[in-house]
Amino acid sequence: MMRVLVPASIVTSLWLMSAPVPAQQVVDTTYRPLANTKHAPITGPRSVVVIDQAHHNFHTAGGRYLPFARLLEDAGYVVHPGATRYDSTRLASVGVLVISNALNAANENNWQLPVLPAFESLPPSE
């Protein structure tokens, strides 16, 4: 019976290729979804899109959601980062509020349980 020997370098290479590699999300700030295509500005209260940044968000208008913000601007919307607490007065002038991956400050860099609420609970209305 013939024995086939596999060189150690091949075994090591296969083992290294199968090992999980930690990856980090990186935004492509040069990406333009609708290159050289701009639409007429949208008017009225529904023209404003606010991207939440007030809750330790992973995605922000100037960060990982920059291509999304540019897409909205190219489509004629006005995009603002939302950095303050929202109430009915502030939201009256907003057409769309985008909230993505909101976190409690305690969980921003700590992914251990418990996961705390990202939003304050309001007292019951009378």
C-alpha positions as CSV (number, residue, x, y, z in Angstrom):
1,M,0.0,0.0,0.0
2,M,1.4,3.4,-1.0
3,R,1.3,6.2,1.6
4,V,0.9,9.8,0.4
5,L,2.6,12.4,2.4
6,V,1.3,15.9,2.4
7,P,4.0,18.5,2.9
8,A,3.7,20.5,6.1
9,S,3.5,23.8,4.2
10,I,0.3,22.8,2.4
11,V,-1.3,21.6,5.6
12,T,-0.3,24.9,7.3
13,S,-1.6,27.0,4.4
14,L,-5.0,25.2,4.4
15,W,-5.3,25.6,8.1
16,L,-4.5,29.4,8.0
17,M,-7.0,29.9,5.1
18,S,-9.8,28.3,7.2
19,A,-9.2,30.4,10.3
20,P,-11.7,33.2,10.9
21,V,-10.3,36.7,10.2
22,P,-11.8,39.6,12.1
23,A,-13.1,42.2,9.7
24,Q,-14.0,45.8,10.2
25,Q,-16.7,47.7,8.3
26,V,-15.2,50.5,6.3
27,V,-17.2,53.1,4.3
28,D,-16.3,53.9,0.8
29,T,-16.5,57.7,1.0
30,T,-15.7,58.1,-2.8
31,Y,-18.8,56.1,-3.8
32,R,-21.4,58.2,-5.6
33,P,-24.7,56.3,-6.1
34,L,-26.0,58.6,-8.9
35,A,-22.9,60.0,-10.4
36,N,-23.5,63.4,-12.1
37,T,-27.3,63.0,-11.6
38,K,-28.9,65.6,-9.4
39,H,-32.7,66.1,-9.1
40,A,-34.5,69.3,-8.4
41,P,-34.7,70.1,-4.7
42,I,-37.8,68.7,-2.9
43,T,-39.7,71.4,-1.0
44,G,-41.9,71.3,2.1
45,P,-41.6,69.6,5.4
46,R,-41.3,66.1,3.8
47,S,-38.1,67.1,2.1
48,V,-36.0,66.9,5.3
49,V,-34.3,63.6,6.2
50,V,-32.7,63.4,9.6
51,I,-30.1,60.6,10.3
52,D,-30.0,59.9,14.0
53,Q,-26.6,60.5,15.7
54,A,-27.8,61.2,19.2
55,H,-27.8,57.6,20.4
56,H,-24.2,56.5,20.0
57,N,-25.2,55.2,16.5
58,F,-22.8,53.0,14.5
59,H,-24.1,54.6,11.3
60,T,-23.9,58.4,10.9
61,A,-24.6,60.9,8.1
62,G,-20.9,61.8,7.9
63,G,-19.6,58.3,8.5
64,R,-20.8,54.9,7.5
65,Y,-24.1,56.3,6.0
66,L,-22.3,59.0,4.0
67,P,-23.1,57.3,0.6
68,F,-26.7,57.0,1.8
69,A,-26.8,60.6,2.7
70,R,-25.3,61.6,-0.7
71,L,-27.9,59.4,-2.4
72,L,-30.7,61.3,-0.6
73,E,-29.1,64.7,-1.4
74,D,-28.8,63.8,-5.1
75,A,-32.5,62.8,-5.1
76,G,-33.3,66.3,-3.9
77,Y,-33.7,65.8,-0.1
78,V,-32.2,67.9,2.6
79,V,-30.2,65.7,5.0
80,H,-29.3,66.7,8.5
81,P,-27.5,64.8,11.3
82,G,-29.8,64.4,14.3
83,A,-27.8,65.2,17.3
84,T,-30.5,66.3,19.8
85,R,-33.4,64.8,21.6
86,Y,-36.5,64.3,19.5
87,D,-39.8,65.7,20.5
88,S,-43.0,66.5,18.6
89,T,-41.9,70.1,18.0
90,R,-38.5,69.1,16.4
91,L,-40.1,66.2,14.4
92,A,-42.8,68.5,12.9
93,S,-40.3,69.8,10.4
94,V,-38.9,66.3,9.6
95,G,-40.2,64.2,6.7
96,V,-38.1,61.0,7.5
97,L,-36.2,60.1,10.7
98,V,-33.6,57.4,10.1
99,I,-32.4,55.5,13.2
100,S,-29.9,52.8,12.8
101,N,-28.1,50.8,15.5
102,A,-29.0,53.1,18.4
103,L,-27.1,52.2,21.5
104,N,-27.0,53.1,25.2
105,A,-23.8,54.9,26.1
106,A,-22.9,52.0,28.5
107,N,-23.0,49.5,25.6
108,E,-21.2,51.6,23.0
109,N,-17.9,49.7,23.6
110,N,-19.2,47.0,25.8
111,W,-21.1,44.2,24.1
112,Q,-21.6,42.2,27.3
113,L,-25.1,41.6,28.7
114,P,-27.2,43.4,29.8
115,V,-27.9,45.4,26.7
116,L,-29.5,48.6,28.0
117,P,-32.2,50.7,26.2
118,A,-30.9,53.3,23.8
119,F,-33.9,55.6,24.3
120,E,-35.2,57.2,27.5
121,S,-38.6,56.0,28.6
122,L,-41.0,58.9,28.9
123,P,-43.4,59.3,31.8
124,P,-47.0,58.3,31.0
125,S,-49.1,61.1,29.5
126,E,-51.9,62.4,31.6
